Amino acid sequence: MSRHRKAHRSRPPFAGLVLWAGSLAAALGTAYVTVNVRVHHGSADTQVESVRDTPGPARPGLSRIQVSDPADHKEYGVYVWRPDVPETRTLPVLYFLHGVPSDPKTVVEYEGLAKQVRSYVADGGRPFVLAVPDGNGSHHDDTEWADAADGSDRVEDRLIDEVIPAVEGGHRRDAGHRAIGGFSMGGYGSMNLALRHPAVFGSVASISGYFHVDDPSHMFGDREDLIAANRPDENLGAARRVKIFLAAAANETNPVVKGEPERFKKLLDAAGIPAVLDIRPGGHDWDYVRSVLPDAFAFLSRAWTDAGKDRR
């Protein structure tokens, strides 16, 4: 186990029952079903939702699509939740990146991310599409959401070149209506990718992220040029083009993350780059993440509203 296992969750109990119930719902032809099975996961009860495989046109609700990795052509799943509103180029999309070890299923179904987005929209929040891609690789245990120096895992390319077109289809968004966020390793990956691709992502919500390189699986091959190119704290110029939300847990104990959002905010302040820093009680877990998400969504909603004004 790496010294920074940032978002570990084991498979919850009753997973077989949940999968059976989801299969039954799909067999009944229900477009979107909440399965009335609750599991105790961590310190919160999480409602597990059904998911359908959707190779065809986008429909409201929770679905799973497949994309092919550009390196090994292996299929990777992407969980997508869509609100029940028309699909347009101005319907925002949030790409949310998981930590390590983790995967989209854990984040969306067991940690309740899709449920939280659905509740946010139902309570009057701005509708948006949630997309949770898979950041795992075939050759590295900890990909950092990056491309490997040896080309064996190309997670960054998979997200930019495969996931985004698959999620957005014929309604490709501009940067102002496309956001990226994540927790832990995903908090690093979201900021790194936002600053590496400011023409792709107009806003970013990094929750318990870090902003230096921590590379236990040697994705960057110990190459100084690749390490420098993947350090958000050394790529502040691009941050001027991105709206930034940072979240820090007051009781953070993870040594890779502890103090990092605060440090990065100081760097942004010194460079005259606006950013929001949210510090609240909590630790390095999904109970804390769930407490932050409504404010992160509200921040992104304001960014999307500003993007709409800029288009007029």
C-alpha positions in Angstrom: 0.0 0.0 0.0 1.4 3.4 -0.9 2.1 5.9 1.8 -0.8 8.0 0.5 -3.8 5.7 0.0 -6.1 8.6 -0.4 -9.6 7.3 -0.9 -9.8 3.6 -0.1 -13.1 1.9 0.2 -13.6 -1.9 0.3 -16.6 -3.5 -1.4 -19.6 -3.0 0.8 -21.7 -5.8 2.3 -24.8 -6.9 0.3 -23.2 -6.0 -3.0 -24.5 -9.1 -4.6 -28.1 -8.2 -3.5 -27.6 -4.7 -4.9 -26.4 -6.0 -8.2 -29.4 -8.5 -8.3 -31.8 -5.7 -7.6 -30.3 -3.5 -10.3 -30.5 -6.3 -12.8 -34.2 -6.8 -11.9 -34.9 -3.1 -12.4 -33.2 -3.1 -15.8 -35.2 -6.2 -16.8 -38.4 -4.4 -15.9 -37.4 -1.6 -18.3 -37.2 1.2 -15.8 -35.2 4.2 -17.0 -34.1 5.3 -13.6 -34.6 3.3 -10.4 -33.5 3.8 -6.8 -33.1 0.4 -5.2 -34.4 0.4 -1.6 -31.3 -1.3 -0.2 -29.2 0.6 2.3 -25.7 -0.3 3.3 -23.5 0.9 6.1 -20.3 2.2 4.5 -17.9 4.1 6.6 -19.8 6.2 9.1 -22.7 7.0 6.8 -25.7 5.1 5.4 -25.5 5.3 1.6 -28.4 4.6 -0.7 -27.2 2.4 -3.6 -28.7 3.3 -7.0 -29.3 1.2 -10.0 -27.2 1.8 -13.1 -27.9 0.9 -16.7 -25.5 0.3 -19.5 -26.2 2.9 -22.2 -24.6 2.5 -25.5 -27.3 4.6 -27.2 -28.7 8.1 -26.9 -28.3 9.9 -23.6 -31.2 9.6 -21.2 -31.9 11.1 -17.8 -30.7 9.2 -14.8 -27.6 7.1 -14.0 -25.9 5.1 -16.7 -22.6 3.6 -17.5 -20.7 3.9 -20.8 -17.5 2.4 -22.0 -14.4 4.0 -23.5 -11.3 2.5 -24.9 -7.8 3.2 -23.6 -5.6 4.7 -26.3 -2.6 2.7 -25.0 -3.8 -0.9 -24.5 -7.4 -0.5 -26.0 -8.8 -2.0 -22.8 -12.4 -0.9 -22.0 -12.9 1.4 -19.0 -16.3 2.4 -17.6 -17.6 5.9 -17.1 -20.6 6.5 -14.8 -22.8 9.4 -16.0 -25.7 11.0 -14.2 -27.9 13.3 -16.3 -30.7 15.6 -15.1 -34.1 15.4 -16.7 -33.6 18.5 -18.8 -32.8 19.0 -22.5 -29.2 18.1 -23.5 -27.6 21.2 -24.9 -24.2 22.8 -25.3 -24.9 25.0 -22.3 -25.9 22.2 -19.9 -22.7 22.1 -17.7 -20.7 18.9 -17.2 -18.6 18.1 -14.1 -16.0 15.4 -14.5 -15.2 14.1 -11.0 -12.0 12.1 -10.4 -11.7 9.5 -7.8 -8.8 8.8 -5.4 -6.6 5.7 -5.0 -7.4 2.9 -4.6 -10.9 3.5 -5.9 -13.1 3.4 -9.0 -16.2 5.1 -10.4 -18.6 2.5 -9.0 -17.4 3.0 -5.5 -17.7 6.8 -5.8 -21.0 7.0 -7.6 -23.0 4.1 -6.1 -21.5 3.3 -2.7 -20.3 6.8 -1.6 -23.5 8.3 -3.0 -22.1 10.9 -5.3 -24.9 10.5 -7.9 -27.5 10.7 -5.2 -26.0 13.9 -3.9 -26.0 15.5 -7.3 -29.6 14.4 -7.9 -30.6 15.9 -4.5 -28.8 19.1 -5.2 -30.6 19.6 -8.5 -34.0 18.5 -7.0 -33.5 21.1 -4.2 -33.3 23.9 -6.8 -29.6 23.8 -7.7 -28.5 24.4 -11.3 -28.8 21.1 -13.3 -25.6 19.6 -14.6 -24.3 16.4 -15.9 -22.0 14.4 -13.6 -19.4 12.1 -15.3 -17.1 9.9 -13.2 -14.4 8.3 -15.3 -12.0 5.5 -14.3 -8.5 6.6 -13.5 -7.0 3.2 -13.1 -4.4 1.8 -15.4 -3.2 -1.6 -16.5 0.5 -1.1 -15.6 0.5 1.3 -12.6 -1.3 1.0 -9.3 -1.4 4.8 -8.8 -1.8 6.7 -12.1 -2.1 10.2 -10.7 -4.6 10.8 -13.6 -1.6 11.2 -15.9 0.1 9.7 -18.9 3.0 7.3 -18.1 6.4 8.2 -19.3 6.7 4.8 -21.0 3.3 5.1 -22.7 1.9 2.0 -21.0 -0.9 3.9 -19.3 -2.4 7.0 -20.9 -5.0 8.1 -18.4 -4.8 11.8 -19.2 -5.3 11.1 -22.9 -8.1 8.7 -22.2 -10.0 11.5 -20.3 -9.4 14.2 -22.8 -9.7 12.3 -26.1 -12.1 9.5 -25.2 -14.2 10.3 -22.1 -15.2 13.9 -23.0 -16.4 13.0 -26.5 -18.3 10.0 -25.3 -20.0 11.9 -22.5 -20.8 15.1 -24.5 -21.5 13.5 -27.9 -22.9 16.1 -30.4 -23.3 18.7 -27.7 -19.6 19.5 -27.0 -19.2 22.1 -24.3 -17.0 25.1 -24.2 -14.5 25.4 -21.3 -16.9 27.7 -19.4 -19.5 24.9 -19.2 -17.1 22.1 -18.5 -15.7 21.7 -15.0 -13.4 19.1 -13.4 -13.1 18.1 -9.7 -12.0 15.3 -7.5 -11.0 14.1 -4.1 -7.5 13.2 -2.8 -5.5 11.9 -5.8 -8.5 13.1 -7.8 -8.0 16.5 -6.2 -4.5 16.6 -7.5 -5.5 15.2 -10.9 -8.3 17.7 -11.3 -6.1 20.7 -10.6 -3.3 19.3 -12.7 -5.5 18.6 -15.7 -7.3 22.0 -15.4 -4.0 23.9 -15.5 -2.6 21.7 -18.3 -5.8 22.2 -20.3 -7.3 25.6 -19.5 -9.0 25.6 -22.9 -10.8 22.5 -22.0 -11.9 23.1 -18.3 -13.0 26.5 -17.2 -13.4 25.7 -13.5 -12.1 23.2 -11.0 -13.1 22.0 -7.5 -10.2 20.3 -5.8 -11.2 18.6 -2.5 -8.3 17.5 -0.2 -5.9 17.7 -3.1 -2.2 18.2 -3.2 -0.3 20.4 -5.7 3.2 18.9 -5.9 4.0 15.5 -7.5 3.6 12.4 -5.4 4.4 9.5 -7.7 4.8 6.2 -5.9 4.1 4.2 -9.1 6.6 6.2 -11.2 4.2 7.3 -13.8 6.6 10.1 -14.7 9.6 7.8 -14.9 11.6 10.1 -12.5 12.0 12.5 -15.4 12.5 16.0 -14.2 10.7 17.5 -17.3 7.6 15.5 -16.8 7.5 16.1 -13.0 7.8 19.9 -13.6 5.1 19.7 -16.3 2.7 18.0 -13.8 3.2 20.3 -10.8 0.2 22.6 -10.3 2.3 24.7 -7.9 4.7 25.4 -10.8 2.0 26.1 -13.4 0.3 29.1 -12.0 0.2 31.0 -15.3 -2.6 28.8 -16.5 -4.5 29.3 -13.3 -5.5 32.8 -14.4 -7.8 31.2 -16.9 -9.6 28.9 -14.5 -12.0 29.5 -11.7 -10.7 27.6 -8.6 -12.3 26.1 -5.6 -10.1 24.5 -2.9 -11.3 22.5 0.1 -9.2 21.5 3.1 -10.3 19.3 6.0 -9.4 20.9 9.3 -8.5 17.5 10.8 -6.5 16.3 7.8 -4.0 13.6 8.8 -2.8 12.4 5.4 0.8 13.6 5.1 0.6 14.1 1.3 -2.4 16.3 1.6 -2.1 18.0 5.0 -1.6 21.8 4.5 -1.5 21.6 0.7 -4.8 23.5 -0.1 -3.7 26.3 2.2 -0.2 26.4 0.7 -1.6 26.5 -2.8 -4.0 29.3 -1.9 -1.1 31.3 -0.6 0.8 30.8 -3.9 -2.3 31.9 -5.8 -2.8 34.9 -3.6 0.9 36.0 -4.1 0.4 35.7 -7.9 -2.8 37.8 -7.7 -5.0 34.9 -8.9 -8.5 34.6 -7.3 -9.5 31.4 -5.6 -11.9 30.2 -2.9 -10.5 28.2 0.0 -13.0 26.3 2.1 -11.8 24.9 5.4 -14.2 23.0 7.6 -14.1 20.2 10.2 -13.5 16.7 8.9 -10.8 14.2 7.9 -9.6 12.4 4.9 -12.9 10.5 4.2 -16.1 10.7 2.2 -18.1 12.0 5.2 -16.0 15.1 4.8 -16.3 15.2 1.0 -20.1 14.9 1.2 -20.2 17.9 3.5 -18.2 20.0 1.0 -20.0 19.1 -2.2 -23.0 21.4 -1.9 -20.7 24.4 -1.6 -18.5 23.1 -4.4 -21.5 22.7 -6.6 -22.7 26.2 -5.8 -19.3 27.6 -6.7 -19.3 25.8 -10.0 -22.8 27.0 -10.7 -21.7 30.6 -10.3 -18.8 29.9 -12.7 -21.2 28.4 -15.2 -23.6 31.4 -14.9 -20.7 33.7 -15.5 -19.7 31.7 -18.6 -23.3 32.1 -19.9 -23.1 35.9 -19.5 -19.8 35.9 -21.3 -21.4 34.2 -24.3 -24.0 37.0 -24.7 
